[in-house]
Amino acid sequence: PTNVPNDINLEYYVQRARGGAGLITTEGTLICQQGTEWQNAPGIWNQEQVAAWKKITDGVHAEGGVIFNQLWHLGRVSHPDAPEQKASGTPVYGPSVIAARGGKFRFLPGQPGYVTPVAIDDPRAIIDLFRKAAINAKEAGFDGVELHGANGYLIHQFLDSTSNKRTDEYGGSIENRARFGLEILKELVSIWGSKRVAVRLSPSGGYNDMG
């Protein structure tokens, strides 16, 4: 099955804990099925994934380590022809109908780049996916969660005025563009408490056509 952490993930994280890492933050972990530029990225939206992550968190804890799960949504930088995106039954979403420049999906014929996304109709539906992922992360035995708000992925796309041209409460002013990420953080804090939630930002980063 795709998007399920495996024995290589287990070995990798346990090695870091055994080596003395004070706090381990996982790789980006998909909150729903999406067509990433690299296939089989791990997810945390179903029970099979939760069970697989539990083996990893148990292994890290056995070595005295602490591990947070980084919650991730690609937004406009996934691809509709990727098998995992097709399997999801959903389009590639973004804050607005604006494509990112670049991208290279090497496993697809012709190695295509990014496409023009479908604008998210109701951001609260995506916020709920983050909430469910945070609940799953707790069930999987993580010590906390980190919201991936950097590197041109969905949170960053809402923050940036070049990718967010919305005219509703989630676009326009800085306060409105920040609303999406802040509302997700409120959901995460309601589940984990403020001391178990982190956020990753890259305010001056141009990766994935930001800025």
N, CA, C and O of each residue as an XYZ file, in Angstrom:
844
protein
N       0.836     -1.222      0.000
C       0.000      0.000      0.000
C       0.863      1.262      0.000
O       1.940      1.278      0.595
N       0.407      2.282     -0.643
C       1.174      3.526     -0.689
C       0.937      4.353      0.575
O      -0.067      4.189      1.268
N       1.888      5.242      0.855
C       1.752      6.233      1.929
C       1.751      5.633      3.334
O       1.329      6.294      4.282
N       2.218      4.391      3.482
C       2.292      3.752      4.798
C       3.763      3.645      5.202
O       4.549      3.043      4.470
N       4.160      4.218      6.357
C       5.557      4.082      6.799
C       5.957      2.611      6.889
O       5.141      1.752      7.222
N       7.227      2.336      6.586
C       7.680      0.950      6.534
C       8.898      0.726      7.426
O       9.253      1.590      8.228
N       9.529     -0.420      7.285
C      10.654     -0.772      8.153
C      11.859      0.141      7.950
O      12.658      0.329      8.868
N      11.992      0.704      6.763
C      13.103      1.640      6.526
C      12.882      2.921      7.319
O      13.821      3.458      7.907
N      11.637      3.416      7.338
C      11.317      4.585      8.174
C      11.618      4.284      9.643
O      12.201      5.102     10.354
N      11.207      3.095     10.081
C      11.451      2.686     11.473
C      12.935      2.708     11.800
O      13.350      3.281     12.807
N      13.727      2.084     10.949
C      15.172      2.038     11.178
C      15.774      3.437     11.224
O      16.611      3.737     12.075
N      15.338      4.289     10.296
C      15.874      5.650     10.196
C      15.643      6.441     11.481
O      16.577      7.029     12.026
N      14.409      6.457     11.964
C      14.088      7.274     13.133
C      14.685      6.693     14.413
O      15.122      7.443     15.286
N      14.708      5.379     14.528
C      15.311      4.758     15.710
C      16.812      5.038     15.748
O      17.371      5.255     16.822
N      17.463      5.036     14.597
C      18.893      5.377     14.549
C      19.132      6.792     15.071
O      20.092      7.029     15.803
N      18.277      7.716     14.702
C      18.449      9.110     15.158
C      18.279      9.201     16.666
O      19.043      9.889     17.344
N      17.268      8.499     17.192
C      17.052      8.516     18.636
C      18.223      7.870     19.372
O      18.673      8.376     20.400
N      18.711      6.754     18.840
C      19.843      6.049     19.462
C      21.101      6.914     19.419
O      21.955      6.828     20.302
N      21.203      7.741     18.392
C      22.365      8.613     18.269
C      22.315      9.841     19.164
O      23.267     10.620     19.202
N      21.212     10.022     19.884
C      21.147     11.107     20.869
C      20.399     12.344     20.431
O      20.507     13.380     21.087
N      19.637     12.279     19.341
C      18.859     13.446     18.911
C      17.891     13.867     20.021
O      17.156     13.039     20.559
N      17.899     15.156     20.357
C      17.059     15.627     21.452
C      15.593     15.674     21.096
O      14.745     15.285     21.899
N      15.283     16.145     19.900
C      13.903     16.204     19.411
C      13.910     15.858     17.931
O      14.583     16.513     17.135
N      13.170     14.844     17.571
C      13.056     14.436     16.172
C      11.740     14.970     15.622
O      10.681     14.767     16.216
N      11.815     15.651     14.487
C      10.614     16.030     13.744
C      10.588     15.185     12.477
O      11.574     15.134     11.742
N       9.469     14.526     12.222
C       9.401     13.639     11.064
C       9.487     14.416      9.757
O       9.385     15.643      9.723
N       9.675     13.669      8.705
C       9.479     14.218      7.361
C       8.040     14.706      7.221
O       7.186     14.362      8.038
N       7.767     15.504      6.191
C       6.401     15.926      5.933
C       5.474     14.730      5.824
O       5.745     13.796      5.069
N       4.382     14.754      6.574
C       3.454     13.628      6.622
C       2.101     14.096      6.099
O       1.487     15.002      6.664
N       1.649     13.484      5.033
C       0.447     13.936      4.330
C      -0.802     13.756      5.194
O      -1.001     12.704      5.802
N      -1.634     14.786      5.241
C      -2.881     14.705      6.006
C      -4.014     14.102      5.180
O      -5.068     13.764      5.717
N      -3.795     13.970      3.881
C      -4.746     13.318      2.981
C      -3.957     12.874      1.754
O      -2.840     13.342      1.534
N      -4.519     11.988      0.966
C      -3.798     11.440     -0.181
C      -3.585     12.514     -1.246
O      -4.531     13.186     -1.657
N      -2.333     12.671     -1.690
C      -1.966     13.696     -2.665
C      -0.859     13.172     -3.571
O      -0.125     12.252     -3.210
N      -0.753     13.773     -4.753
C       0.240     13.354     -5.729
C       1.523     14.135     -5.611
O       1.724     15.118     -6.325
N       2.401     13.708     -4.713
C       3.659     14.403     -4.477
C       4.647     14.195     -5.621
O       4.457     13.326     -6.473
N       5.716     15.016     -5.626
C       6.768     14.864     -6.638
C       7.558     13.579     -6.425
O       8.205     13.088     -7.350
N       7.513     13.036     -5.228
C       8.126     11.729     -4.980
C       7.019     10.832     -4.433
O       6.275     11.220     -3.532
N       6.925      9.638     -4.987
C       5.830      8.746     -4.648
C       6.003      8.110     -3.272
O       7.113      7.989     -2.755
N       4.872      7.709     -2.698
C       4.844      6.938     -1.459
C       5.284      7.713     -0.222
O       5.722      7.112      0.759
N       5.173      9.036     -0.256
C       5.425      9.817      0.956
C       4.438      9.371      2.039
O       3.280      9.092      1.727
N       4.866      9.297      3.298
C       3.984      8.761      4.337
C       2.808      9.682      4.658
O       2.898     10.902      4.519
N       1.717      9.078      5.085
C       0.527      9.822      5.473
C       0.119      9.501      6.891
O       0.719      8.661      7.561
N      -0.939     10.206      7.342
C      -1.460      9.977      8.695
C      -2.972     10.159      8.706
O      -3.543     10.660      9.674
N      -3.623      9.737      7.595
C      -5.078      9.946      7.520
C      -5.885      8.668      7.751
O      -7.112      8.725      7.823
N      -5.209      7.504      7.870
C      -5.994      6.287      8.097
C      -5.342      5.399      9.162
O      -4.212      5.642      9.585
N      -6.072      4.375      9.581
C      -5.624      3.552     10.701
C      -4.414      2.684     10.370
O      -3.612      2.384     11.255
N      -4.271      2.281      9.127
C      -3.086      1.527      8.745
C      -1.827      2.363      8.936
O      -0.806      1.866      9.411
N      -1.909      3.629      8.565
C      -0.782      4.535      8.759
C      -0.528      4.790     10.240
O       0.621      4.818     10.681
N      -1.598      4.976     11.003
C      -1.459      5.186     12.446
C      -0.720      4.009     13.080
O       0.190      4.209     13.885
N      -1.104      2.794     12.724
C      -0.467      1.609     13.285
C       1.012      1.534     12.905
O       1.847      1.136     13.717
N       1.330      1.915     11.676
C       2.726      1.891     11.234
C       3.561      2.943     11.961
O       4.696      2.681     12.359
N       2.993      4.124     12.129
C       3.702      5.172     12.868
C       3.882      4.783     14.337
O       4.873      5.159     14.963
N       2.925      4.030     14.884
C       3.023      3.625     16.301
C       4.252      2.758     16.523
O       4.896      2.857     17.567
N       4.584      1.916     15.566
C       5.812      1.118     15.681
C       7.035      2.040     15.750
O       7.986      1.778     16.487
N       6.989      3.118     14.971
C       8.116      4.055     14.926
C       8.215      4.844     16.231
O       9.300      4.969     16.799
N       7.097      5.374     16.703
C       7.149      6.154     17.951
C       7.545      5.267     19.127
O       8.277      5.704     20.016
N       7.066      4.026     19.136
C       7.477      3.096     20.204
C       8.978      2.853     20.150
O       9.641      2.811     21.186
N       9.519      2.691     18.938
C      10.950      2.466     18.791
C      11.775      3.659     19.234
O      12.805      3.500     19.889
N      11.327      4.852     18.879
C      12.019      6.082     19.290
C      11.971      6.234     20.810
O      12.978      6.562     21.438
N      10.800      5.995     21.396
C      10.668      6.131     22.849
C      11.511      5.097     23.589
O      12.033      5.370     24.671
N      11.640      3.924     23.007
C      12.464      2.883     23.645
C      13.932      3.299     23.738
O      14.668      2.832     24.607
N      14.346      4.188     22.825
C      15.718      4.703     22.834
C      15.827      6.023     23.605
O      16.881      6.660     23.606
N      14.729      6.431     24.263
C      14.756      7.657     25.045
C      14.521      8.915     24.232
O      14.783     10.019     24.712
N      14.028      8.767     23.001
C      13.836      9.912     22.122
C      12.462     10.543     22.238
O      11.544      9.979     22.835
N      12.343     11.721     21.656
C      11.088     12.476     21.577
C      10.833     12.781     20.104
O      11.747     13.196     19.391
N       9.603     12.578     19.644
C       9.330     12.713     18.215
C       8.012     13.435     17.971
O       6.973     13.064     18.518
N       8.071     14.489     17.125
C       6.894     15.239     16.680
C       6.583     14.840     15.234
O       7.485     14.513     14.463
N       5.313     14.870     14.885
C       4.875     14.560     13.523
C       4.615     15.865     12.767
O       3.848     16.714     13.220
N       5.262     16.011     11.615
C       5.087     17.221     10.807
C       3.901     17.031      9.853
O       3.946     16.190      8.956
N       2.855     17.810     10.055
C       1.617     17.695      9.284
C       1.720     18.550      8.032
O       2.135     19.708      8.093
N       1.336     17.966      6.883
C       1.729     18.533      5.579
C       0.597     18.410      4.564
O      -0.018     17.354      4.414
N       0.341     19.509      3.877
C      -0.544     19.510      2.703
C       0.167     20.281      1.604
O       0.604     21.412      1.818
N       0.284     19.672      0.425
C       1.042     20.292     -0.655
C       0.333     21.472     -1.303
O       0.985     22.389     -1.801
N      -1.001     21.458     -1.301
C      -1.709     22.482     -2.040
C      -1.465     22.361     -3.530
O      -1.616     21.283     -4.104
N      -1.086     23.470     -4.161
C      -1.019     23.520     -5.628
C       0.169     22.783     -6.233
O       0.249     22.660     -7.455
N       1.101     22.285     -5.408
C       2.298     21.660     -5.970
C       2.228     20.126     -5.969
O       3.255     19.452     -5.896
N       1.021     19.592     -6.049
C       0.837     18.180     -6.375
C       0.420     18.100     -7.850
O       0.271     19.127     -8.513
N       0.234     16.875     -8.359
C      -0.074     16.750     -9.790
C      -1.277     15.836    -10.008
O      -1.356     14.764     -9.408
N      -2.225     16.256    -10.871
C      -3.449     15.471    -11.065
C      -3.222     14.115    -11.710
O      -4.059     13.222    -11.569
N      -2.096     13.936    -12.425
C      -1.828     12.662    -13.090
C      -1.051     11.687    -12.213
O      -0.867     10.532    -12.597
N      -0.596     12.124    -11.056
C       0.101     11.224    -10.143
C      -0.882     10.160     -9.653
O      -2.015     10.490     -9.305
N      -0.472      8.895     -9.621
C      -1.392      7.824     -9.215
C      -2.067      8.081     -7.869
O      -3.248      7.780     -7.699
N      -1.327      8.633     -6.922
C      -1.899      8.867     -5.594
C      -2.939      9.986     -5.617
O      -3.920      9.944     -4.875
N      -2.717     10.993     -6.480
C      -3.721     12.050     -6.615
C      -4.982     11.496     -7.278
O      -6.098     11.812     -6.866
N      -4.797     10.665     -8.309
C      -5.946     10.033     -8.957
C      -6.731      9.184     -7.969
O      -7.961      9.203     -7.959
N      -6.007      8.438     -7.138
C      -6.667      7.565     -6.165
C      -7.468      8.354     -5.137
O      -8.438      7.849     -4.573
N      -7.057      9.589     -4.900
C      -7.749     10.408     -3.897
C      -9.137     10.831     -4.363
O     -10.025     11.085     -3.550
N      -9.316     10.905     -5.694
C     -10.597     11.353     -6.230
C     -10.840     12.842     -6.086
O     -11.966     13.308     -6.263
N      -9.807     13.588     -5.770
C      -9.935     15.035     -5.599
C      -8.970     15.758     -6.535
O      -7.949     15.192     -6.927
N      -9.284     17.003     -6.897
C      -8.359     17.765     -7.746
C      -7.182     18.296     -6.945
O      -7.127     18.144     -5.725
N      -6.250     18.914     -7.639
C      -5.153     19.638     -6.996
C      -5.715     20.981     -6.528
O      -6.234     21.755     -7.332
N      -5.611     21.250     -5.233
C      -6.191     22.459     -4.657
C      -5.137     23.519     -4.361
O      -3.980     23.200     -4.083
N      -5.546     24.768     -4.424
C      -4.729     25.890     -3.983
C      -5.626     26.988     -3.462
O      -6.846     26.896     -3.593
N      -5.054     28.026     -2.872
C      -5.874     29.144     -2.399
C      -6.614     29.842     -3.544
O      -7.755     30.277     -3.392
N      -5.937     29.937     -4.690
C      -6.480     30.618     -5.866
C      -6.100     29.836     -7.123
O      -5.303     28.899     -7.068
N      -6.678     30.231     -8.246
C      -6.410     29.546     -9.517
C      -5.133     30.131    -10.131
O      -5.172     30.800    -11.163
N      -4.016     29.863     -9.477
C      -2.713     30.374     -9.897
C      -1.698     29.243     -9.786
O      -1.494     28.693     -8.704
N      -1.065     28.897    -10.898
C      -0.083     27.812    -10.898
C       1.263     28.298    -10.388
O       1.631     29.456    -10.587
N       1.986     27.419     -9.737
C       3.382     27.681     -9.399
C       4.250     27.368    -10.607
O       3.981     26.412    -11.335
N       5.273     28.152    -10.822
C       6.250     27.846    -11.858
C       7.178     26.743    -11.369
O       7.472     26.644    -10.177
N       7.638     25.909    -12.312
C       8.611     24.881    -11.968
C       7.970     23.539    -11.686
O       6.860     23.253    -12.135
N       8.682     22.730    -10.939
C       8.234     21.378    -10.641
C       8.727     20.391    -11.686
O       8.919     20.751    -12.847
N       8.930     19.154    -11.274
C       9.310     18.100    -12.210
C       8.897     16.760    -11.611
O       9.529     16.250    -10.686
N       7.826     16.207    -12.159
C       7.337     14.911    -11.694
C       8.004     13.829    -12.534
O       7.474     13.409    -13.562
N       9.161     13.389    -12.087
C      10.028     12.520    -12.872
C       9.422     11.153    -13.159
O       9.846     10.484    -14.102
N       8.456     10.727    -12.381
C       7.858      9.411    -12.586
C       6.690      9.444    -13.563
O       6.106      8.402    -13.859
N       6.333     10.652    -14.080
C       5.251     10.778    -15.054
C       5.834     10.975    -16.454
O       6.906     11.566    -16.591
N       5.154     10.495    -17.491
C       5.643     10.676    -18.861
C       5.867     12.151    -19.190
O       4.995     12.989    -18.962
N       7.040     12.452    -19.724
C       7.372     13.818    -20.076
C       7.852     14.668    -18.914
O       8.204     15.833    -19.104
N       7.871     14.105    -17.711
C       8.323     14.818    -16.517
C       7.690     16.204    -16.404
O       8.398     17.211    -16.380
N       6.350     16.257    -16.333
C       5.662     17.558    -16.312
C       5.911     18.342    -15.032
O       6.346     17.795    -14.019
N       5.623     19.645    -15.106
C       5.745     20.519    -13.942
C       4.391     20.734    -13.283
O       3.446     19.973    -13.491
N       4.325     21.782    -12.489
C       3.109     22.076    -11.739
C       1.969     22.516    -12.667
O       2.205     22.985    -13.780
N       0.747     22.355    -12.192
C      -0.441     22.690    -12.967
C      -1.234     23.791    -12.259
O      -0.965     24.136    -11.109
N      -2.214     24.328    -12.980
C      -3.099     25.321    -12.365
C      -4.077     24.617    -11.426
O      -4.801     23.718    -11.856
N      -4.110     25.009    -10.160
C      -4.962     24.313     -9.200
C      -6.412     24.772     -9.261
O      -6.743     25.776     -9.893
N      -7.257     24.016     -8.594
C      -8.637     24.412     -8.346
C      -8.663     25.196     -7.037
O      -8.089     24.755     -6.041
N      -9.315     26.342     -7.029
C      -9.390     27.131     -5.803
C     -10.214     26.403     -4.744
O     -11.285     25.870     -5.036
N      -9.712     26.386     -3.526
C     -10.431     25.758     -2.422
C     -11.708     26.540     -2.163
O     -11.671     27.749     -1.932
N     -12.823     25.851     -2.201
C     -14.113     26.516     -1.989
C     -14.284     26.921     -0.534
O     -14.582     28.077     -0.237
N     -14.097     25.974      0.368
C     -14.270     26.231      1.793
C     -13.026     25.759      2.541
O     -12.872     24.561      2.782
N     -12.139     26.677      2.909
C     -10.915     26.278      3.605
C     -11.173     25.497      4.891
O     -10.305     24.751      5.343
N     -12.347     25.658      5.482
C     -12.626     24.952      6.735
C     -12.631     23.432      6.540
O     -12.383     22.685      7.486
N     -12.912     22.977      5.321
C     -12.853     21.535      5.051
C     -11.415     21.024      5.168
O     -11.191     19.920      5.662
N     -10.446     21.815      4.718
C      -9.039     21.428      4.832
C      -8.582     21.554      6.285
O      -7.813     20.724      6.769
N      -9.043     22.570      6.964
C      -8.716     22.736      8.385
C      -9.147     21.497      9.164
O      -8.441     21.045     10.065
N     -10.301     20.955      8.813
C     -10.792     19.750      9.495
C      -9.895     18.554      9.226
O      -9.729     17.701     10.098
N      -9.312     18.476      8.033
C      -8.367     17.395      7.736
C      -7.129     17.481      8.625
O      -6.615     16.460      9.083
N      -6.653     18.699      8.867
C      -5.521     18.877      9.778
C      -5.908     18.464     11.191
O      -5.112     17.847     11.898
N      -7.120     18.799     11.603
C      -7.582     18.419     12.942
C      -7.592     16.896     13.095
O      -7.120     16.358     14.097
N      -8.136     16.216     12.088
C      -8.195     14.751     12.147
C      -6.791     14.142     12.142
O      -6.537     13.150     12.824
N      -5.889     14.737     11.375
C      -4.509     14.240     11.343
C      -3.842     14.405     12.702
O      -3.083     13.537     13.133
N      -4.121     15.513     13.375
C      -3.548     15.741     14.705
C      -4.064     14.720     15.707
O      -3.311     14.261     16.566
N      -5.331     14.360     15.606
C      -5.908     13.315     16.461
C      -5.223     11.976     16.171
O      -4.880     11.232     17.090
N      -5.030     11.681     14.888
C      -4.358     10.439     14.504
C      -2.916     10.397     15.011
O      -2.425      9.350     15.432
N      -2.249     11.548     14.964
C      -0.866     11.607     15.433
C      -0.785     11.298     16.926
O       0.162     10.657     17.382
N      -1.771     11.750     17.674
C      -1.791     11.439     19.113
C      -2.005      9.944     19.319
O      -1.352      9.326     20.159
N      -2.927      9.367     18.544
C      -3.181      7.931     18.642
C      -1.939      7.124     18.259
O      -1.703      6.040     18.792
N      -1.149      7.666     17.328
C       0.061      6.979     16.867
C       1.225      7.091     17.850
O       2.287      6.513     17.615
N       1.039      7.824     18.942
C       2.057      7.872     19.975
C       3.083      8.977     19.853
O       4.095      8.959     20.555
N       2.842      9.946     18.969
C       3.775     11.065     18.863
C       3.739     11.910     20.133
O       2.783     11.859     20.906
N       4.800     12.685     20.328
C       4.902     13.567     21.492
C       4.370     14.965     21.210
O       4.226     15.773     22.127
N       4.080     15.250     19.955
C       3.556     16.544     19.555
C       3.471     16.594     18.040
O       3.778     15.616     17.358
N       3.049     17.743     17.517
C       2.939     17.920     16.069
C       3.569     19.247     15.657
O       3.611     20.206     16.428
N       4.052     19.272     14.430
C       4.550     20.510     13.825
C       3.749     20.777     12.559
O       3.629     19.900     11.704
N       3.206     21.967     12.434
C       2.486     22.370     11.232
C       3.493     22.842     10.197
O       4.269     23.763     10.449
N       3.476     22.205      9.026
C       4.395     22.595      7.946
C       3.795     23.809      7.231
O       2.904     23.678      6.391
N       4.302     24.980      7.582
C       3.808     26.220      6.981
C       4.848     26.884      6.094
O       4.784     28.092      5.862
N       5.798     26.114      5.599
C       6.939     26.675      4.869
C       7.015     26.125      3.449
O       6.178     25.333      3.015
N       8.073     26.582      2.727
C       8.533     25.960      1.475
C       7.496     25.909      0.352
O       7.550     25.020     -0.497
N       6.578     26.831      0.341
C       5.639     26.918     -0.772
C       4.525     25.900     -0.754
O       3.861     25.699     -1.771
N       4.298     25.239      0.395
C       3.177     24.313      0.493
C       1.923     25.070      0.939
O       1.951     26.300      1.001
N       0.846     24.387      1.245
C      -0.462     25.035      1.296
C      -0.547     26.198      2.280
O      -1.082     27.250      1.928
N      -0.040     26.043      3.493
C      -0.105     27.141      4.462
C       0.627     28.360      3.901
O       0.127     29.483      3.962
N       1.813     28.121      3.356
C       2.617     29.202      2.779
C       1.892     29.840      1.588
O       1.965     31.053      1.390
N       1.205     29.031      0.810
C       0.455     29.559     -0.339
C      -0.641     30.525      0.100
O      -0.899     31.518     -0.581
N      -1.278     30.249      1.215
C      -2.277     31.180      1.750
C      -1.617     32.454      2.258
O      -2.180     33.539      2.110
N      -0.438     32.341      2.852
C       0.238     33.505      3.414
C       0.746     34.459      2.342
O       0.781     35.670      2.559
N       1.136     33.933      1.200
C       1.829     34.718      0.178
C       0.850     35.400     -0.771
O      -0.067     34.765     -1.292
N       1.049     36.685     -0.989
C       0.132     37.457     -1.841
C       0.252     37.097     -3.318
O      -0.631     37.446     -4.100
N       1.323     36.406     -3.722
C       1.455     36.023     -5.130
C       0.639     34.776     -5.462
O       0.289     34.558     -6.622
N       0.338     33.968     -4.469
C      -0.427     32.741     -4.691
C      -1.839     32.810     -4.119
O      -2.674     31.954     -4.415
N      -2.104     33.811     -3.313
C      -3.421     33.977     -2.691
C      -4.045     35.282     -3.169
O      -3.652     36.365     -2.735
N      -5.019     35.171     -4.066
C      -5.753     36.334     -4.573
C      -7.233     36.255     -4.172
O      -8.096     36.811     -4.852
N      -7.513     35.568     -3.077
C      -8.893     35.394     -2.631
C      -9.493     36.735     -2.212
O      -8.784     37.654     -1.803
N     -10.790     36.816     -2.322
C     -11.502     38.033     -1.922
C     -12.400     37.788     -0.712
O     -13.183     38.657     -0.330
N     -12.283     36.595     -0.105
C     -13.079     36.300      1.089
C     -12.243     36.558      2.341
O     -11.229     37.253      2.270
N     -12.646     36.017      3.468
C     -11.963     36.268      4.737
C     -10.590     35.612      4.815
O      -9.856     35.836      5.777
N     -10.230     34.801      3.810
C      -8.927     34.137      3.799
C      -7.952     34.768      2.802
O      -6.900     34.192      2.527
N      -8.280     35.925      2.266
C      -7.404     36.587      1.310
C      -7.430     38.093      1.481
O      -8.279     38.646      2.180
N      -6.466     38.752      0.819
C      -6.426     40.208      0.859
C      -5.401     40.713      1.853
O      -4.207     40.730      1.554
N      -5.844     41.123      3.024
C      -4.947     41.684      4.034
C      -4.033     40.611      4.619
O      -4.290     39.414      4.490
N      -2.969     41.064      5.258
C      -2.068     40.122      5.923
C      -2.837     39.314      6.969
O      -2.649     38.104      7.097
N      -3.692     39.990      7.704
C      -4.491     39.305      8.729
C      -5.350     38.208      8.112
O      -5.446     37.110      8.661
N      -5.967     38.497      6.984
C      -6.820     37.500      6.330
C      -6.002     36.349      5.761
O      -6.402     35.190      5.871
N      -4.857     36.658      5.154
C      -4.030     35.595      4.576
C      -3.455     34.682      5.652
O      -3.191     33.506      5.398
N      -3.262     35.221      6.852
C      -2.746     34.423      7.965
C      -3.838     33.588      8.634
O      -3.542     32.671      9.400
N      -5.094     33.907      8.343
C      -6.209     33.280      9.056
C      -6.217     31.755      8.914
O      -6.450     31.042      9.890
N      -5.964     31.258      7.703
C      -6.006     29.814      7.447
C      -5.044     29.069      8.366
O      -5.435     28.125      9.052
N      -3.794     29.495      8.373
C      -2.805     28.835      9.213
C      -3.103     28.974     10.694
O      -2.921     28.027     11.459
N      -3.560     30.147     11.100
C      -3.861     30.372     12.518
C      -5.047     29.532     12.981
O      -5.062     29.043     14.110
N      -6.035     29.366     12.115
C      -7.180     28.536     12.492
C      -6.779     27.065     12.616
O      -7.297     26.341     13.466
N      -5.853     26.634     11.760
C      -5.335     25.265     11.897
C      -4.588     25.123     13.224
O      -4.771     24.139     13.942
N      -3.751     26.101     13.545
C      -3.002     26.042     14.799
C      -3.930     25.979     16.005
O      -3.642     25.268     16.968
N      -5.027     26.706     15.967
C      -5.991     26.656     17.070
C      -6.544     25.249     17.244
O      -6.723     24.779     18.368
N      -6.814     24.577     16.126
C      -7.308     23.199     16.192
C      -6.238     22.264     16.783
O      -6.540     21.403     17.609
N      -4.999     22.449     16.348
C      -3.924     21.596     16.848
C      -3.716     21.800     18.347
O      -3.529     20.841     19.096
N      -3.752     23.063     18.772
C      -3.579     23.366     20.197
C      -4.727     22.801     21.023
O      -4.520     22.366     22.156
N      -5.937     22.803     20.465
C      -7.083     22.257     21.202
C      -6.925     20.764     21.464
O      -7.501     20.232     22.414
N      -6.150     20.093     20.630
C      -5.925     18.647     20.763
C      -4.672     18.352     21.585
O      -4.659     17.431     22.401
N      -3.625     19.136     21.365
C      -2.317     18.821     21.934
C      -1.896     19.734     23.087
O      -1.022     19.365     23.872
N      -2.506     20.922     23.201
C      -1.999     21.917     24.133
C      -0.901     22.736     23.485
O      -0.237     22.270     22.560
N      -0.709     23.942     23.961
C       0.205     24.877     23.296
C       1.667     24.450     23.368
O       2.464     24.860     22.524
N       2.037     23.641     24.352
C       3.440     23.253     24.502
C       3.817     22.042     23.654
O       4.973     21.620     23.655
N       2.852     21.485     22.933
C       3.107     20.307     22.105
C       2.846     20.578     20.632
O       2.714     19.647     19.838
N       2.771     21.863     20.263
C       2.505     22.255     18.876
C       3.597     23.219     18.412
O       3.903     24.202     19.087
N       4.173     22.921     17.258
C       5.178     23.790     16.643
C       4.705     24.171     15.253
O       3.782     23.557     14.717
N       5.332     25.183     14.667
C       5.018     25.578     13.292
C       6.323     25.872     12.566
O       7.226     26.506     13.112
N       6.406     25.406     11.339
C       7.586     25.654     10.514
C       7.235     26.732      9.495
O       6.243     26.615      8.775
N       8.052     27.781      9.436
C       7.829     28.891      8.514
C       9.109     29.184      7.736
O      10.213     28.919      8.213
N       8.948     29.735      6.528
C      10.104     30.206      5.755
C       9.700     31.528      5.101
O       9.471     31.570      3.893
N       9.611     32.611      5.886
C       9.026     33.866      5.396
C       9.745     34.509      4.224
O       9.128     35.244      3.452
N      11.044     34.247      4.074
C      11.779     34.859      2.962
C      12.204     33.813      1.931
O      13.014     34.100      1.050
N      11.665     32.620      2.040
C      12.052     31.559      1.114
C      11.267     31.611     -0.183
O      10.059     31.848     -0.171
N      11.951     31.390     -1.313
C      11.294     31.434     -2.626
C      10.991     30.071     -3.204
O      10.561     29.968     -4.353
N      11.209     29.021     -2.426
C      11.005     27.657     -2.926
C       9.567     27.451     -3.367
O       8.643     27.978     -2.748
N       9.376     26.692     -4.427
C       8.043     26.437     -5.005
C       7.340     27.724     -5.431
O       6.125     27.866     -5.294
N       8.139     28.658     -5.953
C       7.610     29.877     -6.591
C       6.875     30.789     -5.605
O       5.820     31.338     -5.921
N       7.437     30.942     -4.426
C       6.883     31.887     -3.455
C       7.541     33.256     -3.604
O       8.688     33.355     -4.039
N       6.819     34.297     -3.246
C       7.374     35.636     -3.194
C       7.469     36.327     -4.532
O       7.925     37.468     -4.606
